Amino acid sequence: MDMTLQEVVLPVADTDRSKNFYLASGFRDQADFVVGDDFRVVQLTPPGSECSIVFGRGITWAAPGSVQGLPFVVSDVEAARAELIGRGVNVSVVCHDASEVARHAGYECRAAGPDPKGHNHSSFASFWDPDGNGWLLQEVMTPAVGR
């Protein structure tokens, strides 16, 4: 049985501010529905992705900014970082995990620059939306087996 992730729900404080941020970041506008004063759903899709993000009013009880470490897989982390910066997004420097483990929470065990050995899944950069929801650009040059 296939299980496809279709959308990720983000908790945000200001729907319009978040929509403007993600559109400026290059996301595609898929939907924006308002049903009364208590419900609005916005669906946007990152470039090249089949999985969308969803946010709005009446969508989640989670605190705005509480989603952290969601990865965007990119083939070139430095190019992806440069593109987002060109779109006005504040992106961290590229870093890697000095312990050679693919990923730790936060910045523990990280060293500046891309992975010097060029390991797959090992070079990162981070950015945050206006509410503080955190995203991780993760460089994957060779797709996972079984895809």
Beta strands, then each sheet from edge to edge (+ up, - down):
strand 1: 7-9
strand 2: 28-34
strand 3: 40-45
strand 4: 52-57
strand 5: 70-74
strand 6: 95-97
strand 7: 110-112
strand 8: 123-128
strand 9: 134-139
sheet 1: 1+ 4+ 3- 2+
sheet 2: 5+ 9+ 8- 6+ 7-
end
